[in-house]
Amino acid sequence: GWVPEAYGRAPSAVASVVAPIGTKAAAYVVARLLLNVLPSTGAMSAALIAAGSLGVLVGAVQAARQTHPSKLLAFSGISQIGYIAIGLGLGGPAGLLAAYLLITADACAKAGLFLLLAEGEGRPGSGPPALVSDRSRAAFTAAALLVASVAGIPPTIGFFAKWHLLVAAWSAGHAWLIVIVIAGSLMALVYSYRFASALWVSTAADTAW
């Protein structure tokens, strides 16, 4: 898709604006249209849930396979959009709350993580841009908290968003969606660990990822 390629080629400072505003603003507009303009139908809900489930898994698998940090975050964003679509498809207080929390959580996380990447761009060396420009423990701590939210680790906002998503899925009788959400979250742990550990190595050794 165009998102990974665009994020991979764009400067991280630009991606830090495009990622939270572009994709998440679009998700919010879609949410408002579904709630206030378009009639809610079973077919539309089913389509959102099916597309969201596919996005969650494909995005997470592709993110875990990436060796370029910007593309990793891009595929992670696709997976998070999948969660949002599931929440909108499920509807109800829990589903909608989960969707809005996910929009907020991922917008903040992606903006912060791309800014950390931007901090290290342009440093001498080959391969992808370095994750940060110095050995700041504060940078690593910030990145750890942000990727924890992406992975849904408590007590971050990402955890509460996915918790409400699980509640909505259970209330709607879609137990299989619980498996999808948990599987996507486990894969998110994998690529979040890779991102955070690479950041730690980069800050400690002053090398690129």
N, C-alpha and C positions, 0 to 999 in steps of 0.2 A: 504494500500500500504506500501511498504518498507520505503518510505521517513519519514512518521511520526514516525514509530517505531525506525528507525535508529537515528533520531534526538532526540527522547525522551530518548534513552538509552545512546547516546554518550555524553561525556562532552561538555558543551557549547562552550568551547574554540576550540574544534575540529569542532563542527558544524559551528562556525563562519568562518571557512575556507572552509568546504565542501559546505555549503549553497551557497555562492556567486560563488565559483570556479567550483564546480561539476555541479550543475543543470544549472547555467546561462552560463557557458562555453559550455555545451552541447547544450543549446538553440542557442547560437551564431554559433556553428558549423552547426547545422541544417539550420539556416538562410543562411549561406554562401553556403551550398549545394543546397538549393532551388534556390538561385539566380544565381549561377555560374555553377552548374553541372547538376542537374536534370531538365528536361523540365517542364515548368509550364503548368499545365492542369487545366481545370475547376473542374475535379473530385478531384484533390489534394487540390485545394483551398477550395472546399466545405467540404472535410474531415477535414482540419485544422480548419475551422470555427466552424464546428459541435463539434469536440473534444474540441476545446478551450472554446466554450460556456458552455459545460458540466463541464469542469474543473473549470471555473470561479465560477459557482454556487455551485457545490458540495464542492469545496475547501473552499469557503467562509462560507457555512453553517456548515461544520465540524469544521472550525476554531472557529466559534462563540460558539460551544458547548464544547470546550476543557477547562479543568481545569488545565492542565499542560502547562506552558508557552512555552516549547520547541515544544510540539506538536501543539500548537496554531500557532507558527511561521511556522512550517512545512506545515500545511494545508493552511496557507496563501500563502506560496510559490507555492503550487499547483495551487491555484487560480490565482496567478500572471503569472505562466507559461501559463495558459489558455488565459489570455489577450495577451501574446506574440504570441501564436498560431493564435489567431484571426487576429492580425496585419499582420502576415506573410501570412495568407490566403487571406486577403483583398488585399495585395500588394499595388503597387502604392507608390508615395512619402510619403503620409501621413501615410499609413499603415506600411511601413517599418521604417519610422522615429519613429512611436509609439513603434514598437517592439524593436528597439535598445534603445530607452529611457527607456522602461520598464525593459530591461535587466540590464541596468546601475543602474536605481533607486532601483530595488529590490535587486541587489547584494550589494549595499552600505547599504541599510536599514537592510537586514538580517545579514550582517557582524557586524554592529554596535549593533543591538539588542541582538544577541547572545553573543557578548563581554560583554554587560551589565549583561546578565544572568551569564556569567562565573565569573564576579566580585563577585557575591554573593554566588557561590556554595561552599559547604563545611561548611556553617555556622551552628551552632547547631540548632536543631529543626526538626520537622517532616514534612512530605509532600514534595511537589516539592521544588527545590532549591530556596532560596531567590533571589529576582530580583537584588539587589545590596547590597554591603557590608557596606555602610555607608548611611548618610542622605544627600548626596550631591544633592543640587538643580541643579547643572550642569548636573548630570546624568539624572535626571528627564526631564530637558529641552531637552537634546539630544534625549532621548527616545521619547518625545512628537513630536519632529520634524521628527524623523524617521518614526513613525507610521502614522504621517500626510501624509508623502509621499506615504506610502503603501495604505492609504485610498484615495489618490488623492485629498487632500485638497490644495487649492492654498495658496501661490505661489510656492509650492514644485515641484520638477521635476516629481513626480508621477502625479500631476495634468495635467501638459503639455503633458505627455505621453498619458493619457487617453483622453485628449482633441483632440489630433491628431487621436486617435483611433475612436472617435465619428465622426470626420470629414471624415475619410476614410469610415466608415460605411454608412454615409449619402450619400457620393459621389457615392458609389457602389450601392445605392438603397436598402440597407439592414436596413430598419428602425427598424426591430425587434432586431437587434444587439445593437442598442442604449439602448433599454430596458434592455438587458442582462448586458451591461456595467454599467448602472446606478444602477441596482439591486445589482450587485456584489459590487459596490462601497458603497452602503448603508449598506450592510452587513459588509463590511470592516470597516466602521465607528463603528459598534457595537463591533467587536472583538478588534479593535484598542483602543477604549475607555476602554474596560475591561483591556487590557494590561497596558495602561498608568495609569489608576486609581489604579490598583493593585500595580504598581510600586510606586505610590505616597504614598499609605498606608504602603508599605514595608519600604520605606525610612524614613517615619515619625515615624513609630512605631517599626522599627527594627524587623519585623516579616517576616515569609515566606508567599508566596502567598497561 
